[in-house]
Amino acid sequence: MIVGILVAFFFFLRFPLDPKRRKEWVRLVRRKNFVPGKHTFLCSKHFEASCFDLTGQTRRLKMDAVPTI
């Protein structure tokens, strides 16, 4: 489960700790020489609506979700 910080109509998601998933996220961000630290976040606007689990009372990023936008 990835937890985010809610701000207005979007929220921030911490980069995954799993090295394989983290590497994929970094690749998809497409920033040259980008190395996320342990306090690096990505805005929820970088994910399609289908990347989120909307069941229950909270919006959670699905475990297999990657930045898409």
Sequence and secondary structure as in RCSB ss.txt:
>XXXX:A:sequence
MIVGILVAFFFFLRFPLDPKRRKEWVRLVRRKNFVPGKHTFLCSKHFEASCFDLTGQTRRLKMDAVPTI
>XXXX:A:secstr
 B EEEETTEEEEE  SSHHHHHHHHHHHT TT    TT EEEGGGS GGGEE SSSS EE TT     
